[in-house]
Amino acid sequence: MAPARQQSGDFSGEPSLAAVDELIGPDGALALAEAFGGRRIYLPKAPGQHHPLSVVVGAKAALIIGQVMGGLYLAVPLSPSRRAQILALKAAGKGPIEIRRIMKCSRSLVFKVLQEAREAPEPEPRLL
């Protein structure tokens, strides 16, 4: 069960995208995954209207997150579309450094996604 809206400092547990979903809804959680996927972000207690969190999810939603999870870090999972974009850029012949620059993510994240793709088992052919 996700935590109810609580006062600052009362959040128990590790912040997660699922908990953010419970606080601000799936659209906000998806926006966070798209904007910050694959990164660990600091959640300020009182984000201003120009803070990146406010820009992505809206000022009101950012304040709700700050009231409940402010002062903590959130490891934002990589969204499936960002993972697919990294793989598509590699398939188009881009190198890891160029992919990192285009995707605005760390080089280690690019290497991690590429390694996971190499290690993924080939799907079984389906007979019709």
C-alpha positions, 0 to 999 in steps of 0.5 A: 500500500502506498503512503498517504499524503503526509507532512514533510519528514513523515515519509517512511521507506525508499521513494519510488516511482510507484509512490510518486504515482500514488501521490500525483497520478500516472501522468506525472509519474510517466513524465518523471520517467521520461524526463529523468529516467535512468538517473537519481534525482534529489526531491527538494522540500519546496521546489520553486516553479522553475525547478526541473521537477516543477517544470516536468510535473507541474508546480502543484504536483512538485509541491506535493512530492516535496511535502511528502518526500522532500529531502530524499533521493529518487532513483527514476527507472529508465522508461521503455521509450528512452531505452528504445531510443538508446538502442535505436541510436546505437542501431543507427551507428551512433557511439556511446558518447554521442548517444549520451549527449543526445539522450542527456544521460550518463555514459555508464547508463548507455553502456548498461542499456547496451550490455543488457540488450546484448545479454537478453535472450533471443526470443523463441521463434513462434510457429503458426 
